[in-house]
Amino acid sequence: MDTDAQHTRPTERDRSPVPSTGRGHRSRSARLGAALAVSALLLSAVHAFVAEPFRIRSDSMADTLGVGDRVLVNKLAYRFGNLPRRGDVVVFDGTGSFDREPSDASDYVKRVVGVGGDRVTCCDERGRIEVNGEPVDERYLHPGDRPSAVPFDVEVPEGRLWVMGDHRSRSRDSRDLLGAPGGGTVPVDRVIGRVDWVVWPAGRWTSLRGRHG
């Protein structure tokens, strides 16, 4: 679309003695109202099915995500047969896993460390988490944090995820719920979407797609 404004010669004022009935004004108002209604519907559809903004409320994902960051969650990432992958940062509804009862703050953001069928263990002789016997290169960990101070050996059930925060010493995640129903894992169908962008504040604007694991 041409972004330059096109300057046109003003038309001569109508000198007709017939008074205006105001129909043109009402017609323009109706068109404007219809356009606003369509825009609102489109925004609602985008919010519901395509992308949704979230505000980060804790430092459990620092330094990848900081308190107050606004992120854009891709709600189409796991539609059409696609599933979360190791390294993805996801937002999920913790009802039934992280939270026993529904609440106003039941949405969580964590990183996927293991998917259905994986065996996730901590830790090897060098202190690293292993997935299916292979050490994980966790370059995203908060500086100074160990992969985990809590040892674990978990087989992730099909259709579920083992999730952890990048700031391991400040994150309540799957490790804290080993004895709970589901063993700390999150059902895939509770995942709202994948965090693809930090959109605010301006100085934090970045894409996470190249930083997923």
N, C-alpha and C positions, 0 to 999 in steps of 0.2 A: 504494500500500500504506500502511495506517495505521502510522505510525512510533511511536505512543505504545504503551507496554506496557500490556496489559490485566491488571488485577489481579483475580484470582478468589479466592473463598473456598476455603481449603484443605479437602480432603475429610477425613472422619474416618478415622483409621488403621484398617486392617483388623485386626479382633480374632479372625479365624478361627484355630483351633488347628492347622489344617493347615499344615505347614511349606512355605516357598517352595522350588520346584524350581530356581529360577535361570533358567528358560526366558525369562522376560520380559527379564532382563538380557542374555542372549545374543541375543535378538531385536533389542533396541535396538542392541547392538554391531554386529550384522550390517547393520542399516539404516544406521548411521553409516558403516560401512566402504564400503557400496555408494554412499552419497552422496559420500564423499570420492573414490572411484574415478571417478564420473561427473564430478565437478568437475575432477579432474585431466585427464580426457579432453577436457572442454570447453576448459580452458585451453590444452592442447596444440593443439587445433584452431584456436583464436584465434591462437596464436603462429604456427602454420604458414601459415594462409590469410588472416587478417584484419589483424592488427597485430603489430608486433614492436618491442621497445625496443632502442635502440642507444646506446652511449656514444661521445661525440665525443673523439677522441684527439689531434687537432692543432688549430692555430689557423687553418687554411686557409680557414675559413668565417666568421672573426670579422668584424664584431661580431655577425652574425646568429646564429652558434652559437659557443660558447666551449668551451675544453678542459674536459672533465668534465661537460658538459651531457648529460643523458639525454633522448633524443628518441624519439617514438613514430612509427613508420613505417607508413603506410597501405598495406597490401599488396593492397588491392582497387582502389586508385586507377586502375590500368592494366589491369584485367581487363575482360572484356565489350566489347572493341573500343576502349577508351579508350587514348590514347597520351600520353606526356609532352609537355608544352607548354613553350614558352619561359618562363623565369622560375621554373619548378618547381625545388625543391630535392629531389634524389633521392639514394637510397643504391643503389649498384650493385656488382656483383662485377667487379673489374678484371681477372680472369683472361683472358688473350688480348689485352688492350688496354693497361691500365696495368701489368699484371704478365705477364711471359712464361710463368711457371709458377704453378700453384696454391700458395697459402700460407695461413698461419693469419690473416694480416692483409690479405686481398685485398678487403675491403669499403671503399668510398670514399663520401664525401658531397660533392657538388658541385651547382652550379646549371646548369640547362640554358640555354645561350645560343642554340644553333641546333639545329634538327631536320632530318630528312631533306628534301633539296631546297633548303635554305637556302644562301645564300652569305654567309659571315661574314668581315668584313674589319676590320683595324685598321691604322692609325686614320685618321679624317678630319682636316680641318685644325684642328679643335678638340680633337683627341685622343680622340674617342669611337669606340667600336666601332659598326660598322654591320651590320645584317642586311638583306639584299636592298636595299641602298642607303639604308636608313633608320637614322638614329642611334638608339642604345638609351639610354634614360634609366635609368642604373644607380644609383638612389638607395641601393641596398643596399651599395655598395662601402665597404670599410674606410676610415675618415677618413684622408686624406693619400695614399691609393693612386691611381695612374693606372690607367685601364682595362687597359692592357697596356704593358709596356716592350718587348715583342717584337712586331714587325710580322708580320701573317699575312694570307693571302687564301685561304680554304678553301671548297670546295663540299662540303656534308655529304651523304654518300650516303644513299639511302633506307634506312630501318630502322636508322639510327645517330644519335648525338647528339654535339654539340660542347658540352663541359662545362668550367666554370671555377669556381674558388673566389672567394668575395667578398673575401678578403684577398689580392689579386692578387700582392703582393710576397712572400707566404709560401706560395703555393699551387703545388703540382705538378699540372698539369692538362693539357688537350688541347694547349696551346701547346708543352709540353715533348716531345711525342711526334709532331711533324709528320713526321719521317722514318721512324717505325715503321709496321708493318703496320696499315692502317686509318687512317693519317694523324692519329692522336690521338683519333679518334672512338670512341664506346662503342656496342656493339650494344644496341638497345632490349630485346632478350630477356635481357640481363644486368641489367636494372634490377630491384631487389628491391621498391622501393616509393617513395612520396613522403613526405617529412618534413612532417607536418602540425602536430605539437605539440612544444614543449619542456616536459617534465614534471618535471624536477628540475635544479638545486635549486629550492626553492619560490619564491625571489625572481626566478627566471628563467622561471617558468611563463608560456607565451604560445602563441598560435596563429600559425602561419606563413601561413595561407591568405590573409590580407589583405596579406601582404608579399612575394608572389611576383611580382616584376617589375612 
